[in-house]
Amino acid sequence: MKNKRILVVEDDFDISNMLRIYFSGLQYEVQIAPRGGEALNMTRKQLPNLIILDIMLPDMNGYDVCRELRTNNRTKHVPIIFLTQKDERSDKIAGLELGADDYITKPFDIEELKLRVQNAIAASERIALTDPKSGLPTGRLIEDHLRALMHSSKSWAYVDLKINHLDAFKELYGFVAGDEVLRLLALKMAEVVDEVGTPDDFLGHPGGDNFVIITHAPDVDAVKMDIVHRFNDAVKQHYSFIDRERGYILVPGDNGERQEPLMTLAVGSVSNTTHQMSDIREITELAAEDRRRGLGAEPLPPIQTSW
């Protein structure tokens, strides 16, 4: 369960601290929010793999937090386990009706909670709702969101993002380091959407080095420029000082070392305000084509000729 992120929304310090210590010992990354409003802000900035949510909070109840998470495109897929002192059947039903995935009552068995957490995260990944590395929605949820938008009157843009030279980076630095780069891009996307996007914007990770943003922001170019600049600047810290200074890496191979550029981000987009698209495939292909010749695109290799 290494690198899985849990958000504990609990105002009782003894309980939240106990959960932080316990789940951190199991190699989870644990964040604590003592208030519902703080939890919503933290979730918008960085998606957790699961939320443990107390119902009785000082600023708003857990039901309201759950309702807001489930009606937001960016957070509606995140598994939620309610944690409460209430043991009434009606309270459990109310939570489950709002979309909670599970329910456990205080005082609770920590081993039981651990199993519920593991099962909820595994179920989410098993049905391919989220990518286990980035924590973002994958193909099915992306397609469902696009289908809904195609039948709406809202203006939107589909932004296609691709990390250039990620494979070469993983060859030299390893797959664990590569996963950290995926999480970095997911974090930077959330930052940009939070600052220059809208609450209805959607982030996704179809797989590998490819990510998407579906945005309702009036200035899509600003979103694209911001994410490219932030990623290109931040990703340099994932290289050694020597590689950063010389601006490339040397990847060992059977025929000696080969020179590879540092990672950058390429983006392209398509909007329903400029194109009439009949299906999802057309949307993704148009955005990918714009990305291949757009911001951050890699130059085509020279044509090899022989005479």
C-alpha atoms as a printed R data frame, in Angstrom:
    type eleno elety resid chain resno       x      y       z
1   ATOM     1    CA   MET     A     1   0.000  0.000   0.000
2   ATOM     2    CA   LYS     A     2   3.019  2.265  -0.309
3   ATOM     3    CA   ASN     A     3   2.275  5.802  -1.506
4   ATOM     4    CA   LYS     A     4  -1.494  5.464  -1.156
5   ATOM     5    CA   ARG     A     5  -2.827  8.703   0.266
6   ATOM     6    CA   ILE     A     6  -5.458  8.770   3.030
7   ATOM     7    CA   LEU     A     7  -7.206 11.936   4.173
8   ATOM     8    CA   VAL     A     8  -8.517 11.679   7.753
9   ATOM     9    CA   VAL     A     9 -11.248 14.240   8.468
10  ATOM    10    CA   GLU     A    10 -11.531 14.200  12.255
11  ATOM    11    CA   ASP     A    11 -11.508 16.991  14.861
12  ATOM    12    CA   ASP     A    12 -10.589 14.714  17.786
13  ATOM    13    CA   PHE     A    13  -6.776 15.023  17.941
14  ATOM    14    CA   ASP     A    14  -6.274 11.737  19.818
15  ATOM    15    CA   ILE     A    15  -8.168  9.781  17.157
16  ATOM    16    CA   SER     A    16  -6.670 11.560  14.160
17  ATOM    17    CA   ASN     A    17  -3.142 11.268  15.555
18  ATOM    18    CA   MET     A    18  -3.633  7.581  16.310
19  ATOM    19    CA   LEU     A    19  -4.842  6.984  12.745
20  ATOM    20    CA   ARG     A    20  -1.942  8.993  11.340
21  ATOM    21    CA   ILE     A    21   0.635  6.976  13.285
22  ATOM    22    CA   TYR     A    22  -1.011  3.624  12.516
23  ATOM    23    CA   PHE     A    23  -1.527  4.089   8.780
24  ATOM    24    CA   SER     A    24   1.832  5.829   8.314
25  ATOM    25    CA   GLY     A    25   3.390  2.692   9.791
26  ATOM    26    CA   LEU     A    26   1.655  0.740   7.004
27  ATOM    27    CA   GLN     A    27   3.350  2.974   4.408
28  ATOM    28    CA   TYR     A    28   0.314  5.143   3.656
29  ATOM    29    CA   GLU     A    29   0.706  8.883   3.240
30  ATOM    30    CA   VAL     A    30  -1.707 10.362   5.801
31  ATOM    31    CA   GLN     A    31  -3.111 13.891   5.805
32  ATOM    32    CA   ILE     A    32  -5.281 15.297   8.610
33  ATOM    33    CA   ALA     A    33  -8.120 17.818   8.291
34  ATOM    34    CA   PRO     A    34  -9.894 18.776  11.560
35  ATOM    35    CA   ARG     A    35 -12.670 20.654   9.727
36  ATOM    36    CA   GLY     A    36 -14.882 19.860   6.767
37  ATOM    37    CA   GLY     A    37 -14.032 23.024   4.884
38  ATOM    38    CA   GLU     A    38 -10.327 22.327   5.224
39  ATOM    39    CA   ALA     A    39 -10.877 18.786   3.946
40  ATOM    40    CA   LEU     A    40 -12.638 20.081   0.826
41  ATOM    41    CA   ASN     A    41  -9.793 22.505   0.115
42  ATOM    42    CA   MET     A    42  -7.139 19.824   0.598
43  ATOM    43    CA   THR     A    43  -8.997 17.381  -1.644
44  ATOM    44    CA   ARG     A    44  -9.281 19.914  -4.443
45  ATOM    45    CA   LYS     A    45  -5.532 20.503  -4.365
46  ATOM    46    CA   GLN     A    46  -4.413 16.883  -4.088
47  ATOM    47    CA   LEU     A    47  -6.695 13.894  -4.515
48  ATOM    48    CA   PRO     A    48  -6.451 11.222  -1.819
49  ATOM    49    CA   ASN     A    49  -6.937  7.544  -2.601
50  ATOM    50    CA   LEU     A    50  -9.468  7.350   0.248
51  ATOM    51    CA   ILE     A    51 -11.152  9.590   2.817
52  ATOM    52    CA   ILE     A    52 -11.951  8.576   6.394
53  ATOM    53    CA   LEU     A    53 -14.694 11.034   7.313
54  ATOM    54    CA   ASP     A    54 -16.126 11.773  10.741
55  ATOM    55    CA   ILE     A    55 -19.777 12.867  10.727
56  ATOM    56    CA   MET     A    56 -19.572 15.230  13.699
57  ATOM    57    CA   LEU     A    57 -17.294 18.133  12.701
58  ATOM    58    CA   PRO     A    58 -17.075 21.666  14.164
59  ATOM    59    CA   ASP     A    59 -17.928 23.610  10.993
60  ATOM    60    CA   MET     A    60 -20.133 21.287   8.913
61  ATOM    61    CA   ASN     A    61 -21.303 17.718   9.272
62  ATOM    62    CA   GLY     A    62 -19.758 14.831   7.398
63  ATOM    63    CA   TYR     A    63 -22.916 14.337   5.338
64  ATOM    64    CA   ASP     A    64 -22.481 17.813   3.826
65  ATOM    65    CA   VAL     A    65 -18.812 17.122   3.129
66  ATOM    66    CA   CYS     A    66 -19.722 13.840   1.432
67  ATOM    67    CA   ARG     A    67 -22.473 15.512  -0.592
68  ATOM    68    CA   GLU     A    68 -20.099 18.173  -1.893
69  ATOM    69    CA   LEU     A    69 -17.425 15.631  -2.749
70  ATOM    70    CA   ARG     A    70 -19.904 13.477  -4.632
71  ATOM    71    CA   THR     A    71 -21.292 16.382  -6.683
72  ATOM    72    CA   ASN     A    72 -17.834 17.646  -7.722
73  ATOM    73    CA   ASN     A    73 -16.435 16.161 -10.930
74  ATOM    74    CA   ARG     A    74 -12.913 16.015  -9.546
75  ATOM    75    CA   THR     A    75 -13.736 14.220  -6.300
76  ATOM    76    CA   LYS     A    76 -16.871 12.168  -6.895
77  ATOM    77    CA   HIS     A    77 -14.941  8.912  -7.449
78  ATOM    78    CA   VAL     A    78 -12.831  9.041  -4.232
79  ATOM    79    CA   PRO     A    79 -13.796  6.225  -1.787
80  ATOM    80    CA   ILE     A    80 -15.256  7.495   1.508
81  ATOM    81    CA   ILE     A    81 -15.521  5.621   4.814
82  ATOM    82    CA   PHE     A    82 -17.704  7.288   7.428
83  ATOM    83    CA   LEU     A    83 -16.356  7.249  10.977
84  ATOM    84    CA   THR     A    84 -18.848  8.179  13.684
85  ATOM    85    CA   GLN     A    85 -20.166  7.534  17.158
86  ATOM    86    CA   LYS     A    86 -23.678  7.123  15.829
87  ATOM    87    CA   ASP     A    87 -24.952  3.571  15.522
88  ATOM    88    CA   GLU     A    88 -28.460  4.163  14.263
89  ATOM    89    CA   ARG     A    89 -29.536  2.316  11.134
90  ATOM    90    CA   SER     A    90 -31.002  5.525   9.692
91  ATOM    91    CA   ASP     A    91 -27.641  7.315  10.030
92  ATOM    92    CA   LYS     A    92 -25.857  4.533   8.163
93  ATOM    93    CA   ILE     A    93 -28.458  4.560   5.405
94  ATOM    94    CA   ALA     A    94 -28.208  8.348   5.092
95  ATOM    95    CA   GLY     A    95 -24.446  8.124   4.606
96  ATOM    96    CA   LEU     A    96 -24.646  5.308   2.089
97  ATOM    97    CA   GLU     A    97 -27.371  7.094   0.137
98  ATOM    98    CA   LEU     A    98 -25.026 10.073  -0.246
99  ATOM    99    CA   GLY     A    99 -22.462  7.799  -1.872
100 ATOM   100    CA   ALA     A   100 -20.238  6.707   1.016
101 ATOM   101    CA   ASP     A   101 -18.481  3.413   0.337
102 ATOM   102    CA   ASP     A   102 -18.450  2.109   3.898
103 ATOM   103    CA   TYR     A   103 -19.314  2.941   7.497
104 ATOM   104    CA   ILE     A   104 -17.599  2.110  10.800
105 ATOM   105    CA   THR     A   105 -18.734  3.070  14.300
106 ATOM   106    CA   LYS     A   106 -16.658  4.358  17.207
107 ATOM   107    CA   PRO     A   107 -15.176  2.766  19.202
108 ATOM   108    CA   PHE     A   108 -13.751  0.750  16.334
109 ATOM   109    CA   ASP     A   109 -11.297 -2.077  15.836
110 ATOM   110    CA   ILE     A   110  -8.257 -0.600  14.070
111 ATOM   111    CA   GLU     A   111  -7.578 -3.898  12.282
112 ATOM   112    CA   GLU     A   112 -11.132 -3.887  10.934
113 ATOM   113    CA   LEU     A   113 -10.713 -0.305   9.737
114 ATOM   114    CA   LYS     A   114  -7.444 -1.264   8.051
115 ATOM   115    CA   LEU     A   115  -9.185 -4.033   6.099
116 ATOM   116    CA   ARG     A   116 -12.038 -1.730   5.106
117 ATOM   117    CA   VAL     A   117  -9.529  0.849   3.866
118 ATOM   118    CA   GLN     A   118  -7.584 -1.742   1.885
119 ATOM   119    CA   ASN     A   119 -10.732 -3.205   0.366
120 ATOM   120    CA   ALA     A   120 -12.174  0.177  -0.630
121 ATOM   121    CA   ILE     A   121  -8.969  1.270  -2.368
122 ATOM   122    CA   ALA     A   122  -8.540 -2.111  -4.056
123 ATOM   123    CA   ALA     A   123 -12.153 -2.073  -5.281
124 ATOM   124    CA   SER     A   124 -11.700  1.397  -6.743
125 ATOM   125    CA   GLU     A   125  -8.588  0.314  -8.643
126 ATOM   126    CA   ARG     A   126 -10.021 -3.069  -9.659
127 ATOM   127    CA   ILE     A   127 -12.892 -1.528 -11.568
128 ATOM   128    CA   ALA     A   128 -10.416  0.875 -13.177
129 ATOM   129    CA   LEU     A   129 -11.854  4.032 -11.673
130 ATOM   130    CA   THR     A   130  -8.495  5.510 -10.698
131 ATOM   131    CA   ASP     A   131  -4.889  5.099 -11.690
132 ATOM   132    CA   PRO     A   132  -2.948  3.631  -8.736
133 ATOM   133    CA   LYS     A   133   0.069  5.887  -9.363
134 ATOM   134    CA   SER     A   134  -1.509  9.306  -9.914
135 ATOM   135    CA   GLY     A   135  -4.799  8.710  -8.084
136 ATOM   136    CA   LEU     A   136  -6.685 10.347 -10.972
137 ATOM   137    CA   PRO     A   137  -9.708  8.961 -12.826
138 ATOM   138    CA   THR     A   138  -8.894  6.620 -15.705
139 ATOM   139    CA   GLY     A   139 -10.544  5.711 -19.008
140 ATOM   140    CA   ARG     A   140 -14.050  4.778 -17.923
141 ATOM   141    CA   LEU     A   141 -14.648  7.874 -15.804
142 ATOM   142    CA   ILE     A   142 -13.080 10.108 -18.449
143 ATOM   143    CA   GLU     A   143 -15.359  8.690 -21.120
144 ATOM   144    CA   ASP     A   144 -18.440  8.986 -18.894
145 ATOM   145    CA   HIS     A   145 -17.613 12.628 -18.233
146 ATOM   146    CA   LEU     A   146 -17.118 13.375 -21.926
147 ATOM   147    CA   ARG     A   147 -20.406 11.704 -22.867
148 ATOM   148    CA   ALA     A   148 -22.259 13.857 -20.377
149 ATOM   149    CA   LEU     A   149 -20.594 17.027 -21.697
150 ATOM   150    CA   MET     A   150 -21.405 16.189 -25.311
151 ATOM   151    CA   HIS     A   151 -25.100 16.369 -24.440
152 ATOM   152    CA   SER     A   152 -24.829 19.618 -22.494
153 ATOM   153    CA   SER     A   153 -24.907 23.232 -23.634
154 ATOM   154    CA   LYS     A   154 -21.830 24.222 -21.626
155 ATOM   155    CA   SER     A   155 -18.655 25.342 -23.357
156 ATOM   156    CA   TRP     A   156 -15.640 23.194 -22.559
157 ATOM   157    CA   ALA     A   157 -12.185 22.243 -23.774
158 ATOM   158    CA   TYR     A   158 -10.413 18.895 -23.699
159 ATOM   159    CA   VAL     A   159  -6.699 19.352 -22.943
160 ATOM   160    CA   ASP     A   160  -4.340 16.503 -23.832
161 ATOM   161    CA   LEU     A   161  -1.032 16.387 -21.892
162 ATOM   162    CA   LYS     A   162   1.974 14.136 -22.496
163 ATOM   163    CA   ILE     A   163   5.305 13.901 -20.656
164 ATOM   164    CA   ASN     A   164   8.135 13.910 -23.169
165 ATOM   165    CA   HIS     A   165  11.048 11.519 -22.495
166 ATOM   166    CA   LEU     A   166   9.543  9.826 -19.432
167 ATOM   167    CA   ASP     A   167  10.644  6.370 -20.644
168 ATOM   168    CA   ALA     A   168  14.278  7.454 -20.949
169 ATOM   169    CA   PHE     A   169  14.110  8.970 -17.459
170 ATOM   170    CA   LYS     A   170  12.772  5.682 -16.046
171 ATOM   171    CA   GLU     A   171  15.557  3.728 -17.770
172 ATOM   172    CA   LEU     A   172  18.157  5.738 -15.894
173 ATOM   173    CA   TYR     A   173  16.428  6.606 -12.612
174 ATOM   174    CA   GLY     A   174  14.046  3.655 -12.223
175 ATOM   175    CA   PHE     A   175  10.296  3.065 -12.166
176 ATOM   176    CA   VAL     A   176   9.796  4.381  -8.623
177 ATOM   177    CA   ALA     A   177  11.256  7.726  -9.690
178 ATOM   178    CA   GLY     A   178   9.021  7.615 -12.766
179 ATOM   179    CA   ASP     A   179   5.952  7.176 -10.571
180 ATOM   180    CA   GLU     A   180   6.989 10.255  -8.596
181 ATOM   181    CA   VAL     A   181   6.970 12.252 -11.841
182 ATOM   182    CA   LEU     A   182   3.418 11.075 -12.567
183 ATOM   183    CA   ARG     A   183   2.337 12.232  -9.125
184 ATOM   184    CA   LEU     A   184   4.112 15.532  -9.689
185 ATOM   185    CA   LEU     A   185   2.122 16.211 -12.855
186 ATOM   186    CA   ALA     A   186  -1.157 15.278 -11.127
187 ATOM   187    CA   LEU     A   187  -0.298 17.744  -8.344
188 ATOM   188    CA   LYS     A   188   0.589 20.561 -10.756
189 ATOM   189    CA   MET     A   189  -2.593 19.990 -12.745
190 ATOM   190    CA   ALA     A   190  -4.643 20.310  -9.563
191 ATOM   191    CA   GLU     A   191  -2.819 23.519  -8.619
192 ATOM   192    CA   VAL     A   192  -3.467 25.112 -12.001
193 ATOM   193    CA   VAL     A   193  -7.128 24.122 -12.148
194 ATOM   194    CA   ASP     A   194  -7.618 25.345  -8.597
195 ATOM   195    CA   GLU     A   195  -6.135 28.752  -9.461
196 ATOM   196    CA   VAL     A   196  -7.191 29.460 -13.057
197 ATOM   197    CA   GLY     A   197  -9.807 26.796 -13.771
198 ATOM   198    CA   THR     A   198 -13.350 26.271 -12.484
199 ATOM   199    CA   PRO     A   199 -14.896 24.015  -9.810
200 ATOM   200    CA   ASP     A   200 -16.438 21.868 -12.574
201 ATOM   201    CA   ASP     A   201 -13.100 21.077 -14.233
202 ATOM   202    CA   PHE     A   202 -12.086 17.417 -14.482
203 ATOM   203    CA   LEU     A   203  -8.637 15.828 -14.247
204 ATOM   204    CA   GLY     A   204  -7.863 12.396 -15.669
205 ATOM   205    CA   HIS     A   205  -5.050  9.942 -16.337
206 ATOM   206    CA   PRO     A   206  -5.787  7.586 -19.253
207 ATOM   207    CA   GLY     A   207  -2.493  5.836 -18.561
208 ATOM   208    CA   GLY     A   208   1.269  5.964 -18.935
209 ATOM   209    CA   ASP     A   209   2.626  9.413 -19.737
210 ATOM   210    CA   ASN     A   210  -0.744 10.757 -20.940
211 ATOM   211    CA   PHE     A   211  -3.045 12.996 -18.838
212 ATOM   212    CA   VAL     A   212  -6.135 15.082 -19.573
213 ATOM   213    CA   ILE     A   213  -7.854 18.189 -18.252
214 ATOM   214    CA   ILE     A   214 -11.446 18.926 -19.213
215 ATOM   215    CA   THR     A   215 -11.952 22.573 -18.384
216 ATOM   216    CA   HIS     A   216 -14.662 25.224 -18.535
217 ATOM   217    CA   ALA     A   217 -12.133 28.038 -18.034
218 ATOM   218    CA   PRO     A   218 -12.705 30.969 -20.424
219 ATOM   219    CA   ASP     A   219  -8.974 31.152 -21.244
220 ATOM   220    CA   VAL     A   220  -7.824 27.643 -22.113
221 ATOM   221    CA   ASP     A   221  -4.449 28.899 -23.356
222 ATOM   222    CA   ALA     A   222  -3.732 30.294 -19.889
223 ATOM   223    CA   VAL     A   223  -4.409 26.873 -18.365
224 ATOM   224    CA   LYS     A   224  -2.094 25.208 -20.886
225 ATOM   225    CA   MET     A   225   0.731 27.720 -20.502
226 ATOM   226    CA   ASP     A   226   0.557 27.611 -16.707
227 ATOM   227    CA   ILE     A   227   0.722 23.825 -16.435
228 ATOM   228    CA   VAL     A   228   3.593 23.587 -18.944
229 ATOM   229    CA   HIS     A   229   5.662 26.201 -17.130
230 ATOM   230    CA   ARG     A   230   5.009 24.718 -13.686
231 ATOM   231    CA   PHE     A   231   5.784 21.147 -14.709
232 ATOM   232    CA   ASN     A   232   8.869 21.978 -16.766
233 ATOM   233    CA   ASP     A   233  10.282 23.953 -13.860
234 ATOM   234    CA   ALA     A   234   9.418 21.473 -11.090
235 ATOM   235    CA   VAL     A   235  10.455 18.292 -12.912
236 ATOM   236    CA   LYS     A   236  14.090 19.425 -13.027
237 ATOM   237    CA   GLN     A   237  14.329 18.689  -9.307
238 ATOM   238    CA   HIS     A   238  13.875 14.986 -10.114
239 ATOM   239    CA   TYR     A   239  17.257 14.945 -11.859
240 ATOM   240    CA   SER     A   240  20.731 14.975 -10.353
241 ATOM   241    CA   PHE     A   241  22.604 18.257 -10.205
242 ATOM   242    CA   ILE     A   242  24.913 17.146 -13.018
243 ATOM   243    CA   ASP     A   243  22.040 16.206 -15.334
244 ATOM   244    CA   ARG     A   244  20.253 19.482 -14.623
245 ATOM   245    CA   GLU     A   245  23.356 21.518 -15.327
246 ATOM   246    CA   ARG     A   246  24.174 19.899 -18.658
247 ATOM   247    CA   GLY     A   247  20.537 19.732 -19.774
248 ATOM   248    CA   TYR     A   248  20.403 16.071 -20.775
249 ATOM   249    CA   ILE     A   249  20.942 12.543 -19.441
250 ATOM   250    CA   LEU     A   250  23.176  9.701 -20.570
251 ATOM   251    CA   VAL     A   251  21.285  6.401 -20.679
252 ATOM   252    CA   PRO     A   252  23.393  3.201 -20.721
253 ATOM   253    CA   GLY     A   253  22.684  0.729 -23.515
254 ATOM   254    CA   ASP     A   254  24.118 -2.249 -25.357
255 ATOM   255    CA   ASN     A   255  25.985  0.060 -27.719
256 ATOM   256    CA   GLY     A   256  27.205  2.486 -25.088
257 ATOM   257    CA   GLU     A   257  25.511  5.572 -23.642
258 ATOM   258    CA   ARG     A   258  22.939  7.557 -25.565
259 ATOM   259    CA   GLN     A   259  22.009 11.164 -24.942
260 ATOM   260    CA   GLU     A   260  18.383 11.936 -24.049
261 ATOM   261    CA   PRO     A   261  16.746 15.337 -23.351
262 ATOM   262    CA   LEU     A   262  15.251 16.231 -19.974
263 ATOM   263    CA   MET     A   263  11.525 15.738 -19.539
264 ATOM   264    CA   THR     A   264   9.124 18.441 -20.687
265 ATOM   265    CA   LEU     A   265   5.362 18.649 -21.053
266 ATOM   266    CA   ALA     A   266   3.521 18.831 -24.375
267 ATOM   267    CA   VAL     A   267  -0.116 19.957 -24.457
268 ATOM   268    CA   GLY     A   268  -2.853 20.353 -27.023
269 ATOM   269    CA   SER     A   269  -6.571 20.982 -26.858
270 ATOM   270    CA   VAL     A   270  -9.871 20.961 -28.668
271 ATOM   271    CA   SER     A   271 -13.015 22.890 -27.717
272 ATOM   272    CA   ASN     A   272 -16.685 22.452 -28.487
273 ATOM   273    CA   THR     A   273 -16.779 26.183 -29.218
274 ATOM   274    CA   THR     A   274 -14.587 25.698 -32.305
275 ATOM   275    CA   HIS     A   275 -15.348 22.105 -33.330
276 ATOM   276    CA   GLN     A   276 -18.480 20.026 -33.655
277 ATOM   277    CA   MET     A   277 -17.498 16.539 -32.506
278 ATOM   278    CA   SER     A   278 -19.656 13.484 -32.969
279 ATOM   279    CA   ASP     A   279 -17.939 11.003 -30.640
280 ATOM   280    CA   ILE     A   280 -15.283 10.594 -27.963
281 ATOM   281    CA   ARG     A   281 -12.711  9.198 -30.367
282 ATOM   282    CA   GLU     A   282 -12.889 12.360 -32.462
283 ATOM   283    CA   ILE     A   283 -12.350 14.520 -29.362
284 ATOM   284    CA   THR     A   284  -9.252 12.636 -28.231
285 ATOM   285    CA   GLU     A   285  -7.755 12.427 -31.724
286 ATOM   286    CA   LEU     A   286  -8.186 16.154 -32.408
287 ATOM   287    CA   ALA     A   287  -6.631 17.077 -29.060
288 ATOM   288    CA   ALA     A   288  -3.750 14.640 -29.584
289 ATOM   289    CA   GLU     A   289  -3.079 16.081 -33.040
290 ATOM   290    CA   ASP     A   290  -3.022 19.600 -31.591
291 ATOM   291    CA   ARG     A   291  -0.652 18.392 -28.875
292 ATOM   292    CA   ARG     A   292   1.742 16.859 -31.421
293 ATOM   293    CA   ARG     A   293   2.149 20.225 -33.138
294 ATOM   294    CA   GLY     A   294   1.361 22.553 -30.234
295 ATOM   295    CA   LEU     A   295   2.826 23.858 -26.984
296 ATOM   296    CA   GLY     A   296   5.836 21.829 -25.866
297 ATOM   297    CA   ALA     A   297   5.712 19.523 -28.883
298 ATOM   298    CA   GLU     A   298   8.919 17.706 -29.746
299 ATOM   299    CA   PRO     A   299  10.407 18.450 -33.177
300 ATOM   300    CA   LEU     A   300  10.099 15.638 -35.681
301 ATOM   301    CA   PRO     A   301  13.311 13.673 -36.278
302 ATOM   302    CA   PRO     A   302  15.109 14.426 -39.529
303 ATOM   303    CA   ILE     A   303  14.204 12.232 -42.498
304 ATOM   304    CA   GLN     A   304  16.914  9.667 -43.168
305 ATOM   305    CA   THR     A   305  17.789  9.331 -46.850
306 ATOM   306    CA   SER     A   306  20.235  7.128 -48.653
307 ATOM   307    CA   TRP     A   307  21.555  7.680 -52.138
